[in-house]
């Protein structure tokens, strides 16, 4: 199993701004290291990417 871990960060944005950002999966591209991902495809509801040209990760929002 691949474990993805990142550093904890503190946001200066309010909760509404954070929710709006995270609610659109197009924005998730900004959360990954640019040199580690490729083949990014996204829309508001789902995204797909390759990590280090080896693993394909697909994310989809659920209600």
N, CA, C, O and CB atoms as a CASP TS submission, in Angstrom:
PFRMAT TS
TARGET T0000
AUTHOR 0000-0000-0000
METHOD Language model
MODEL 1
PARENT N/A
ATOM      1  N   UNK     1       0.839  -1.166   0.000  1.00  0.00           N
ATOM      2  CA  UNK     1       0.000   0.000   0.000  1.00  0.00           C
ATOM      3  C   UNK     1       0.892   1.240   0.000  1.00  0.00           C
ATOM      4  O   UNK     1       1.897   1.299   0.708  1.00  0.00           O
ATOM      5  CB  UNK     1      -0.958  -0.008   1.212  1.00  0.00           C
ATOM      6  N   UNK     2       0.515   2.205  -0.788  1.00  0.00           N
ATOM      7  CA  UNK     2       1.227   3.470  -0.856  1.00  0.00           C
ATOM      8  C   UNK     2       0.659   4.411   0.189  1.00  0.00           C
ATOM      9  O   UNK     2      -0.553   4.615   0.247  1.00  0.00           O
ATOM     10  CB  UNK     2       1.132   4.090  -2.268  1.00  0.00           C
ATOM     11  N   UNK     3       1.512   4.980   1.004  1.00  0.00           N
ATOM     12  CA  UNK     3       1.082   5.935   2.011  1.00  0.00           C
ATOM     13  C   UNK     3       1.572   7.312   1.595  1.00  0.00           C
ATOM     14  O   UNK     3       2.765   7.515   1.368  1.00  0.00           O
ATOM     15  CB  UNK     3       1.612   5.549   3.426  1.00  0.00           C
ATOM     16  N   UNK     4       0.656   8.242   1.497  1.00  0.00           N
ATOM     17  CA  UNK     4       1.003   9.618   1.149  1.00  0.00           C
ATOM     18  C   UNK     4       0.897  10.447   2.409  1.00  0.00           C
ATOM     19  O   UNK     4      -0.143  10.468   3.067  1.00  0.00           O
ATOM     20  CB  UNK     4       0.078  10.184   0.016  1.00  0.00           C
ATOM     21  N   UNK     5       1.961  11.119   2.735  1.00  0.00           N
ATOM     22  CA  UNK     5       1.997  11.907   3.954  1.00  0.00           C
ATOM     23  C   UNK     5       2.547  13.280   3.620  1.00  0.00           C
ATOM     24  O   UNK     5       3.470  13.407   2.815  1.00  0.00           O
ATOM     25  CB  UNK     5       2.848  11.216   5.051  1.00  0.00           C
ATOM     26  N   UNK     6       1.986  14.296   4.231  1.00  0.00           N
ATOM     27  CA  UNK     6       2.471  15.654   3.999  1.00  0.00           C
ATOM     28  C   UNK     6       2.606  16.372   5.331  1.00  0.00           C
ATOM     29  O   UNK     6       2.135  15.909   6.370  1.00  0.00           O
ATOM     30  CB  UNK     6       1.522  16.431   3.051  1.00  0.00           C
ATOM     31  N   UNK     7       3.253  17.496   5.263  1.00  0.00           N
ATOM     32  CA  UNK     7       3.404  18.307   6.460  1.00  0.00           C
ATOM     33  C   UNK     7       2.082  18.996   6.776  1.00  0.00           C
ATOM     34  O   UNK     7       1.302  19.307   5.877  1.00  0.00           O
ATOM     35  CB  UNK     7       4.535  19.344   6.283  1.00  0.00           C
ATOM     36  N   UNK     8       1.844  19.227   8.040  1.00  0.00           N
ATOM     37  CA  UNK     8       0.672  19.976   8.457  1.00  0.00           C
ATOM     38  C   UNK     8       0.928  21.451   8.174  1.00  0.00           C
ATOM     39  O   UNK     8       2.024  21.957   8.416  1.00  0.00           O
ATOM     40  CB  UNK     8       0.350  19.735   9.966  1.00  0.00           C
ATOM     41  N   UNK     9      -0.073  22.125   7.670  1.00  0.00           N
ATOM     42  CA  UNK     9       0.054  23.556   7.394  1.00  0.00           C
ATOM     43  C   UNK     9      -1.094  24.298   8.061  1.00  0.00           C
ATOM     44  O   UNK     9      -2.161  23.735   8.306  1.00  0.00           O
ATOM     45  CB  UNK     9       0.071  23.833   5.866  1.00  0.00           C
ATOM     46  N   UNK    10      -0.858  25.544   8.342  1.00  0.00           N
ATOM     47  CA  UNK    10      -1.890  26.409   8.903  1.00  0.00           C
ATOM     48  C   UNK    10      -2.300  27.386   7.816  1.00  0.00           C
ATOM     49  O   UNK    10      -1.458  28.056   7.218  1.00  0.00           O
ATOM     50  CB  UNK    10      -1.386  27.159  10.191  1.00  0.00           C
ATOM     51  N   UNK    11      -3.590  27.462   7.565  1.00  0.00           N
ATOM     52  CA  UNK    11      -4.113  28.334   6.516  1.00  0.00           C
ATOM     53  C   UNK    11      -4.579  29.651   7.119  1.00  0.00           C
ATOM     54  O   UNK    11      -5.163  29.685   8.202  1.00  0.00           O
ATOM     55  CB  UNK    11      -5.269  27.650   5.758  1.00  0.00           C
ATOM     56  N   UNK    12      -4.313  30.720   6.406  1.00  0.00           N
ATOM     57  CA  UNK    12      -4.811  32.030   6.821  1.00  0.00           C
ATOM     58  C   UNK    12      -6.216  32.278   6.285  1.00  0.00           C
ATOM     59  O   UNK    12      -6.848  33.281   6.617  1.00  0.00           O
ATOM     60  CB  UNK    12      -3.864  33.136   6.346  1.00  0.00           C
ATOM     61  N   UNK    13      -6.702  31.358   5.452  1.00  0.00           N
ATOM     62  CA  UNK    13      -8.045  31.482   4.876  1.00  0.00           C
ATOM     63  C   UNK    13      -9.094  31.084   5.910  1.00  0.00           C
ATOM     64  O   UNK    13      -8.823  30.298   6.818  1.00  0.00           O
ATOM     65  CB  UNK    13      -8.183  30.606   3.601  1.00  0.00           C
ATOM     66  N   UNK    14     -10.286  31.635   5.760  1.00  0.00           N
ATOM     67  CA  UNK    14     -11.367  31.238   6.662  1.00  0.00           C
ATOM     68  C   UNK    14     -11.971  29.918   6.188  1.00  0.00           C
ATOM     69  O   UNK    14     -11.652  29.442   5.099  1.00  0.00           O
ATOM     70  CB  UNK    14     -12.459  32.343   6.739  1.00  0.00           C
ATOM     71  N   UNK    15     -12.828  29.338   6.992  1.00  0.00           N
ATOM     72  CA  UNK    15     -13.371  28.007   6.711  1.00  0.00           C
ATOM     73  C   UNK    15     -14.163  27.972   5.407  1.00  0.00           C
ATOM     74  O   UNK    15     -14.158  26.952   4.718  1.00  0.00           O
ATOM     75  CB  UNK    15     -14.257  27.553   7.860  1.00  0.00           C
ATOM     76  N   UNK    16     -14.833  29.045   5.058  1.00  0.00           N
ATOM     77  CA  UNK    16     -15.598  29.089   3.804  1.00  0.00           C
ATOM     78  C   UNK    16     -14.653  29.049   2.613  1.00  0.00           C
ATOM     79  O   UNK    16     -14.923  28.353   1.635  1.00  0.00           O
ATOM     80  CB  UNK    16     -16.485  30.356   3.742  1.00  0.00           C
ATOM     81  N   UNK    17     -13.555  29.782   2.679  1.00  0.00           N
ATOM     82  CA  UNK    17     -12.570  29.770   1.594  1.00  0.00           C
ATOM     83  C   UNK    17     -11.931  28.389   1.455  1.00  0.00           C
ATOM     84  O   UNK    17     -11.739  27.908   0.338  1.00  0.00           O
ATOM     85  CB  UNK    17     -11.483  30.833   1.841  1.00  0.00           C
ATOM     86  N   UNK    18     -11.606  27.758   2.561  1.00  0.00           N
ATOM     87  CA  UNK    18     -11.006  26.421   2.527  1.00  0.00           C
ATOM     88  C   UNK    18     -12.000  25.420   1.940  1.00  0.00           C
ATOM     89  O   UNK    18     -11.634  24.610   1.088  1.00  0.00           O
ATOM     90  CB  UNK    18     -10.565  25.978   3.949  1.00  0.00           C
ATOM     91  N   UNK    19     -13.230  25.470   2.383  1.00  0.00           N
ATOM     92  CA  UNK    19     -14.259  24.560   1.867  1.00  0.00           C
ATOM     93  C   UNK    19     -14.461  24.763   0.367  1.00  0.00           C
ATOM     94  O   UNK    19     -14.548  23.787  -0.379  1.00  0.00           O
ATOM     95  CB  UNK    19     -15.591  24.771   2.615  1.00  0.00           C
ATOM     96  N   UNK    20     -14.537  26.002  -0.080  1.00  0.00           N
ATOM     97  CA  UNK    20     -14.714  26.294  -1.505  1.00  0.00           C
ATOM     98  C   UNK    20     -13.550  25.745  -2.313  1.00  0.00           C
ATOM     99  O   UNK    20     -13.757  25.158  -3.375  1.00  0.00           O
ATOM    100  CB  UNK    20     -14.851  27.807  -1.735  1.00  0.00           C
ATOM    101  N   UNK    21     -12.338  25.927  -1.828  1.00  0.00           N
ATOM    102  CA  UNK    21     -11.148  25.423  -2.520  1.00  0.00           C
ATOM    103  C   UNK    21     -11.166  23.899  -2.606  1.00  0.00           C
ATOM    104  O   UNK    21     -10.959  23.338  -3.682  1.00  0.00           O
ATOM    105  CB  UNK    21      -9.873  25.892  -1.804  1.00  0.00           C
ATOM    106  N   UNK    22     -11.411  23.231  -1.488  1.00  0.00           N
ATOM    107  CA  UNK    22     -11.374  21.768  -1.451  1.00  0.00           C
ATOM    108  C   UNK    22     -12.582  21.121  -2.121  1.00  0.00           C
ATOM    109  O   UNK    22     -12.531  19.946  -2.487  1.00  0.00           O
ATOM    110  CB  UNK    22     -11.285  21.298  -0.023  1.00  0.00           C
ATOM    111  N   UNK    23     -13.650  21.865  -2.282  1.00  0.00           N
ATOM    112  CA  UNK    23     -14.855  21.330  -2.912  1.00  0.00           C
ATOM    113  C   UNK    23     -14.714  21.205  -4.428  1.00  0.00           C
ATOM    114  O   UNK    23     -15.528  20.537  -5.066  1.00  0.00           O
ATOM    115  CB  UNK    23     -16.042  22.210  -2.581  1.00  0.00           C
ATOM    116  N   UNK    24     -13.705  21.830  -5.008  1.00  0.00           N
ATOM    117  CA  UNK    24     -13.457  21.769  -6.453  1.00  0.00           C
ATOM    118  C   UNK    24     -12.184  20.957  -6.684  1.00  0.00           C
ATOM    119  O   UNK    24     -11.087  21.429  -6.384  1.00  0.00           O
ATOM    120  CB  UNK    24     -13.329  23.212  -7.076  1.00  0.00           C
ATOM    121  N   UNK    25     -12.319  19.744  -7.213  1.00  0.00           N
ATOM    122  CA  UNK    25     -11.149  18.877  -7.367  1.00  0.00           C
ATOM    123  C   UNK    25     -10.148  19.392  -8.397  1.00  0.00           C
ATOM    124  O   UNK    25      -9.024  18.892  -8.449  1.00  0.00           O
ATOM    125  CB  UNK    25     -11.593  17.494  -7.753  1.00  0.00           C
ATOM    126  N   UNK    26     -10.517  20.367  -9.213  1.00  0.00           N
ATOM    127  CA  UNK    26      -9.532  21.015 -10.085  1.00  0.00           C
ATOM    128  C   UNK    26      -8.406  21.635  -9.250  1.00  0.00           C
ATOM    129  O   UNK    26      -7.257  21.683  -9.690  1.00  0.00           O
ATOM    130  CB  UNK    26     -10.212  22.100 -10.962  1.00  0.00           C
ATOM    131  N   UNK    27      -8.736  22.101  -8.059  1.00  0.00           N
ATOM    132  CA  UNK    27      -7.760  22.765  -7.193  1.00  0.00           C
ATOM    133  C   UNK    27      -6.753  21.811  -6.562  1.00  0.00           C
ATOM    134  O   UNK    27      -5.705  22.248  -6.087  1.00  0.00           O
ATOM    135  CB  UNK    27      -8.477  23.508  -6.108  1.00  0.00           C
ATOM    136  N   UNK    28      -7.050  20.529  -6.552  1.00  0.00           N
ATOM    137  CA  UNK    28      -6.158  19.572  -5.907  1.00  0.00           C
ATOM    138  C   UNK    28      -4.798  19.494  -6.588  1.00  0.00           C
ATOM    139  O   UNK    28      -3.826  19.048  -5.979  1.00  0.00           O
ATOM    140  CB  UNK    28      -6.795  18.204  -5.889  1.00  0.00           C
ATOM    141  N   UNK    29      -4.719  19.917  -7.828  1.00  0.00           N
ATOM    142  CA  UNK    29      -3.436  19.909  -8.540  1.00  0.00           C
ATOM    143  C   UNK    29      -2.397  20.745  -7.789  1.00  0.00           C
ATOM    144  O   UNK    29      -1.202  20.451  -7.836  1.00  0.00           O
ATOM    145  CB  UNK    29      -3.612  20.446  -9.979  1.00  0.00           C
ATOM    146  N   UNK    30      -2.858  21.779  -7.102  1.00  0.00           N
ATOM    147  CA  UNK    30      -1.957  22.663  -6.360  1.00  0.00           C
ATOM    148  C   UNK    30      -1.459  22.033  -5.059  1.00  0.00           C
ATOM    149  O   UNK    30      -0.572  22.583  -4.406  1.00  0.00           O
ATOM    150  CB  UNK    30      -2.657  23.974  -6.055  1.00  0.00           C
ATOM    151  N   UNK    31      -2.017  20.895  -4.681  1.00  0.00           N
ATOM    152  CA  UNK    31      -1.657  20.247  -3.417  1.00  0.00           C
ATOM    153  C   UNK    31      -0.571  19.183  -3.568  1.00  0.00           C
ATOM    154  O   UNK    31      -0.067  18.665  -2.572  1.00  0.00           O
ATOM    155  CB  UNK    31      -2.878  19.623  -2.805  1.00  0.00           C
ATOM    156  N   UNK    32      -0.212  18.858  -4.807  1.00  0.00           N
ATOM    157  CA  UNK    32       0.797  17.835  -5.071  1.00  0.00           C
ATOM    158  C   UNK    32       2.089  18.482  -5.554  1.00  0.00           C
ATOM    159  O   UNK    32       2.042  19.513  -6.227  1.00  0.00           O
ATOM    160  CB  UNK    32       0.284  16.818  -6.112  1.00  0.00           C
ATOM    161  N   UNK    33       3.240  17.902  -5.227  1.00  0.00           N
ATOM    162  CA  UNK    33       4.512  18.428  -5.745  1.00  0.00           C
ATOM    163  C   UNK    33       4.541  18.309  -7.271  1.00  0.00           C
ATOM    164  O   UNK    33       4.351  17.221  -7.815  1.00  0.00           O
ATOM    165  CB  UNK    33       5.722  17.669  -5.117  1.00  0.00           C
ATOM    166  N   UNK    34       4.777  19.417  -7.952  1.00  0.00           N
ATOM    167  CA  UNK    34       4.724  19.456  -9.419  1.00  0.00           C
ATOM    168  C   UNK    34       5.687  18.480 -10.077  1.00  0.00           C
ATOM    169  O   UNK    34       5.391  17.949 -11.147  1.00  0.00           O
ATOM    170  CB  UNK    34       5.022  20.850  -9.905  1.00  0.00           C
ATOM    171  N   UNK    35       6.819  18.240  -9.462  1.00  0.00           N
ATOM    172  CA  UNK    35       7.812  17.347 -10.073  1.00  0.00           C
ATOM    173  C   UNK    35       7.506  15.867  -9.840  1.00  0.00           C
ATOM    174  O   UNK    35       8.226  15.007 -10.348  1.00  0.00           O
ATOM    175  CB  UNK    35       9.189  17.666  -9.531  1.00  0.00           C
ATOM    176  N   UNK    36       6.457  15.555  -9.086  1.00  0.00           N
ATOM    177  CA  UNK    36       6.123  14.160  -8.774  1.00  0.00           C
ATOM    178  C   UNK    36       4.863  13.672  -9.478  1.00  0.00           C
ATOM    179  O   UNK    36       4.557  12.481  -9.421  1.00  0.00           O
ATOM    180  CB  UNK    36       5.954  13.997  -7.287  1.00  0.00           C
ATOM    181  N   UNK    37       4.120  14.568 -10.145  1.00  0.00           N
ATOM    182  CA  UNK    37       2.872  14.152 -10.779  1.00  0.00           C
ATOM    183  C   UNK    37       2.907  14.390 -12.283  1.00  0.00           C
ATOM    184  O   UNK    37       3.644  15.241 -12.781  1.00  0.00           O
ATOM    185  CB  UNK    37       1.691  14.893 -10.162  1.00  0.00           C
ATOM    186  N   UNK    38       2.093  13.618 -12.990  1.00  0.00           N
ATOM    187  CA  UNK    38       1.934  13.790 -14.436  1.00  0.00           C
ATOM    188  C   UNK    38       0.536  13.325 -14.821  1.00  0.00           C
ATOM    189  O   UNK    38      -0.198  12.775 -14.001  1.00  0.00           O
ATOM    190  CB  UNK    38       3.031  12.997 -15.231  1.00  0.00           C
ATOM    191  N   UNK    39       0.188  13.548 -16.053  1.00  0.00           N
ATOM    192  CA  UNK    39      -1.096  13.094 -16.610  1.00  0.00           C
ATOM    193  C   UNK    39      -2.300  13.546 -15.786  1.00  0.00           C
ATOM    194  O   UNK    39      -3.236  12.777 -15.568  1.00  0.00           O
ATOM    195  CB  UNK    39      -1.103  11.584 -16.714  1.00  0.00           C
ATOM    196  N   UNK    40      -2.269  14.785 -15.338  1.00  0.00           N
ATOM    197  CA  UNK    40      -3.359  15.330 -14.531  1.00  0.00           C
ATOM    198  C   UNK    40      -4.589  15.559 -15.404  1.00  0.00           C
ATOM    199  O   UNK    40      -4.501  16.184 -16.460  1.00  0.00           O
ATOM    200  CB  UNK    40      -2.929  16.647 -13.845  1.00  0.00           C
ATOM    201  N   UNK    41      -5.733  15.050 -14.955  1.00  0.00           N
ATOM    202  CA  UNK    41      -7.027  15.292 -15.594  1.00  0.00           C
ATOM    203  C   UNK    41      -8.022  15.543 -14.467  1.00  0.00           C
ATOM    204  O   UNK    41      -8.081  14.775 -13.508  1.00  0.00           O
ATOM    205  CB  UNK    41      -7.477  14.074 -16.518  1.00  0.00           C
ATOM    206  N   UNK    42      -8.805  16.615 -14.579  1.00  0.00           N
ATOM    207  CA  UNK    42      -9.744  16.896 -13.497  1.00  0.00           C
ATOM    208  C   UNK    42     -10.945  17.693 -13.983  1.00  0.00           C
ATOM    209  O   UNK    42     -10.938  18.298 -15.055  1.00  0.00           O
ATOM    210  CB  UNK    42      -9.046  17.647 -12.380  1.00  0.00           C
ATOM    211  N   UNK    43     -11.964  17.667 -13.155  1.00  0.00           N
ATOM    212  CA  UNK    43     -13.095  18.575 -13.239  1.00  0.00           C
ATOM    213  C   UNK    43     -13.510  18.843 -11.799  1.00  0.00           C
ATOM    214  O   UNK    43     -12.790  18.465 -10.874  1.00  0.00           O
ATOM    215  CB  UNK    43     -14.288  17.976 -14.108  1.00  0.00           C
ATOM    216  N   UNK    44     -14.637  19.479 -11.591  1.00  0.00           N
ATOM    217  CA  UNK    44     -15.030  19.813 -10.220  1.00  0.00           C
ATOM    218  C   UNK    44     -15.310  18.591  -9.352  1.00  0.00           C
ATOM    219  O   UNK    44     -15.174  18.647  -8.130  1.00  0.00           O
ATOM    220  CB  UNK    44     -16.247  20.689 -10.245  1.00  0.00           C
ATOM    221  N   UNK    45     -15.699  17.490  -9.985  1.00  0.00           N
ATOM    222  CA  UNK    45     -16.144  16.311  -9.243  1.00  0.00           C
ATOM    223  C   UNK    45     -15.107  15.207  -9.079  1.00  0.00           C
ATOM    224  O   UNK    45     -15.197  14.416  -8.140  1.00  0.00           O
ATOM    225  CB  UNK    45     -17.322  15.748  -9.910  1.00  0.00           C
ATOM    226  N   UNK    46     -14.121  15.140  -9.978  1.00  0.00           N
ATOM    227  CA  UNK    46     -13.141  14.056  -9.892  1.00  0.00           C
ATOM    228  C   UNK    46     -11.824  14.468 -10.524  1.00  0.00           C
ATOM    229  O   UNK    46     -11.754  15.425 -11.296  1.00  0.00           O
ATOM    230  CB  UNK    46     -13.676  12.790 -10.569  1.00  0.00           C
ATOM    231  N   UNK    47     -10.778  13.721 -10.177  1.00  0.00           N
ATOM    232  CA  UNK    47      -9.469  13.965 -10.775  1.00  0.00           C
ATOM    233  C   UNK    47      -8.703  12.647 -10.863  1.00  0.00           C
ATOM    234  O   UNK    47      -8.986  11.687 -10.147  1.00  0.00           O
ATOM    235  CB  UNK    47      -8.667  15.017  -9.953  1.00  0.00           C
ATOM    236  N   UNK    48      -7.736  12.637 -11.754  1.00  0.00           N
ATOM    237  CA  UNK    48      -6.890  11.473 -11.952  1.00  0.00           C
ATOM    238  C   UNK    48      -5.488  11.975 -12.253  1.00  0.00           C
ATOM    239  O   UNK    48      -5.318  12.977 -12.947  1.00  0.00           O
ATOM    240  CB  UNK    48      -7.430  10.554 -13.100  1.00  0.00           C
ATOM    241  N   UNK    49      -4.484  11.281 -11.734  1.00  0.00           N
ATOM    242  CA  UNK    49      -3.109  11.689 -11.951  1.00  0.00           C
ATOM    243  C   UNK    49      -2.189  10.507 -11.762  1.00  0.00           C
ATOM    244  O   UNK    49      -2.556   9.513 -11.135  1.00  0.00           O
ATOM    245  CB  UNK    49      -2.720  12.829 -11.010  1.00  0.00           C
ATOM    246  N   UNK    50      -1.004  10.617 -12.301  1.00  0.00           N
ATOM    247  CA  UNK    50       0.035   9.623 -12.051  1.00  0.00           C
ATOM    248  C   UNK    50       1.024  10.234 -11.074  1.00  0.00           C
ATOM    249  O   UNK    50       1.394  11.404 -11.177  1.00  0.00           O
ATOM    250  CB  UNK    50       0.746   9.175 -13.380  1.00  0.00           C
ATOM    251  N   UNK    51       1.441   9.411 -10.123  1.00  0.00           N
ATOM    252  CA  UNK    51       2.413   9.846  -9.127  1.00  0.00           C
ATOM    253  C   UNK    51       3.738   9.176  -9.448  1.00  0.00           C
ATOM    254  O   UNK    51       3.818   7.950  -9.532  1.00  0.00           O
ATOM    255  CB  UNK    51       1.941   9.503  -7.672  1.00  0.00           C
ATOM    256  N   UNK    52       4.758   9.966  -9.625  1.00  0.00           N
ATOM    257  CA  UNK    52       6.108   9.510  -9.964  1.00  0.00           C
ATOM    258  C   UNK    52       6.097   8.557 -11.155  1.00  0.00           C
ATOM    259  O   UNK    52       6.908   7.633 -11.224  1.00  0.00           O
ATOM    260  CB  UNK    52       6.753   8.827  -8.759  1.00  0.00           C
ATOM    261  N   UNK    53       5.183   8.783 -12.085  1.00  0.00           N
ATOM    262  CA  UNK    53       5.064   8.006 -13.323  1.00  0.00           C
ATOM    263  C   UNK    53       4.869   6.514 -13.073  1.00  0.00           C
ATOM    264  O   UNK    53       5.151   5.695 -13.948  1.00  0.00           O
ATOM    265  CB  UNK    53       6.292   8.214 -14.178  1.00  0.00           C
ATOM    266  N   UNK    54       4.387   6.158 -11.880  1.00  0.00           N
ATOM    267  CA  UNK    54       4.205   4.744 -11.540  1.00  0.00           C
ATOM    268  C   UNK    54       2.783   4.431 -11.093  1.00  0.00           C
ATOM    269  O   UNK    54       2.181   3.463 -11.557  1.00  0.00           O
ATOM    270  CB  UNK    54       5.177   4.345 -10.451  1.00  0.00           C
ATOM    271  N   UNK    55       2.258   5.232 -10.211  1.00  0.00           N
ATOM    272  CA  UNK    55       0.967   4.951  -9.601  1.00  0.00           C
ATOM    273  C   UNK    55      -0.084   5.889 -10.173  1.00  0.00           C
ATOM    274  O   UNK    55       0.171   7.082 -10.343  1.00  0.00           O
ATOM    275  CB  UNK    55       1.041   5.087  -8.067  1.00  0.00           C
ATOM    276  N   UNK    56      -1.242   5.365 -10.466  1.00  0.00           N
ATOM    277  CA  UNK    56      -2.358   6.202 -10.889  1.00  0.00           C
ATOM    278  C   UNK    56      -3.299   6.364  -9.710  1.00  0.00           C
ATOM    279  O   UNK    56      -3.718   5.383  -9.095  1.00  0.00           O
ATOM    280  CB  UNK    56      -3.098   5.592 -12.122  1.00  0.00           C
ATOM    281  N   UNK    57      -3.622   7.598  -9.404  1.00  0.00           N
ATOM    282  CA  UNK    57      -4.518   7.920  -8.301  1.00  0.00           C
ATOM    283  C   UNK    57      -5.761   8.561  -8.889  1.00  0.00           C
ATOM    284  O   UNK    57      -5.670   9.500  -9.681  1.00  0.00           O
ATOM    285  CB  UNK    57      -3.832   8.862  -7.255  1.00  0.00           C
ATOM    286  N   UNK    58      -6.912   8.058  -8.504  1.00  0.00           N
ATOM    287  CA  UNK    58      -8.179   8.639  -8.928  1.00  0.00           C
ATOM    288  C   UNK    58      -8.955   9.039  -7.687  1.00  0.00           C
ATOM    289  O   UNK    58      -9.119   8.244  -6.761  1.00  0.00           O
ATOM    290  CB  UNK    58      -8.998   7.645  -9.807  1.00  0.00           C
ATOM    291  N   UNK    59      -9.428  10.264  -7.675  1.00  0.00           N
ATOM    292  CA  UNK    59     -10.224  10.777  -6.567  1.00  0.00           C
ATOM    293  C   UNK    59     -11.585  11.187  -7.106  1.00  0.00           C
ATOM    294  O   UNK    59     -11.694  11.732  -8.205  1.00  0.00           O
ATOM    295  CB  UNK    59      -9.515  11.975  -5.861  1.00  0.00           C
ATOM    296  N   UNK    60     -12.611  10.920  -6.324  1.00  0.00           N
ATOM    297  CA  UNK    60     -13.959  11.295  -6.722  1.00  0.00           C
ATOM    298  C   UNK    60     -14.700  11.753  -5.479  1.00  0.00           C
ATOM    299  O   UNK    60     -14.613  11.118  -4.428  1.00  0.00           O
ATOM    300  CB  UNK    60     -14.703  10.112  -7.423  1.00  0.00           C
ATOM    301  N   UNK    61     -15.428  12.854  -5.598  1.00  0.00           N
ATOM    302  CA  UNK    61     -16.211  13.347  -4.475  1.00  0.00           C
ATOM    303  C   UNK    61     -17.398  12.430  -4.227  1.00  0.00           C
ATOM    304  O   UNK    61     -17.980  11.882  -5.163  1.00  0.00           O
ATOM    305  CB  UNK    61     -16.686  14.787  -4.730  1.00  0.00           C
ATOM    306  N   UNK    62     -17.745  12.271  -2.970  1.00  0.00           N
ATOM    307  CA  UNK    62     -18.971  11.558  -2.619  1.00  0.00           C
ATOM    308  C   UNK    62     -19.833  12.496  -1.794  1.00  0.00           C
ATOM    309  O   UNK    62     -19.341  13.437  -1.172  1.00  0.00           O
ATOM    310  CB  UNK    62     -18.666  10.232  -1.836  1.00  0.00           C
ATOM    311  N   UNK    63     -21.088  12.228  -1.802  1.00  0.00           N
ATOM    312  CA  UNK    63     -22.006  13.137  -1.093  1.00  0.00           C
ATOM    313  C   UNK    63     -22.305  12.651   0.283  1.00  0.00           C
ATOM    314  O   UNK    63     -23.058  13.294   1.015  1.00  0.00           O
ATOM    315  CB  UNK    63     -23.294  13.303  -1.852  1.00  0.00           C
TER
END
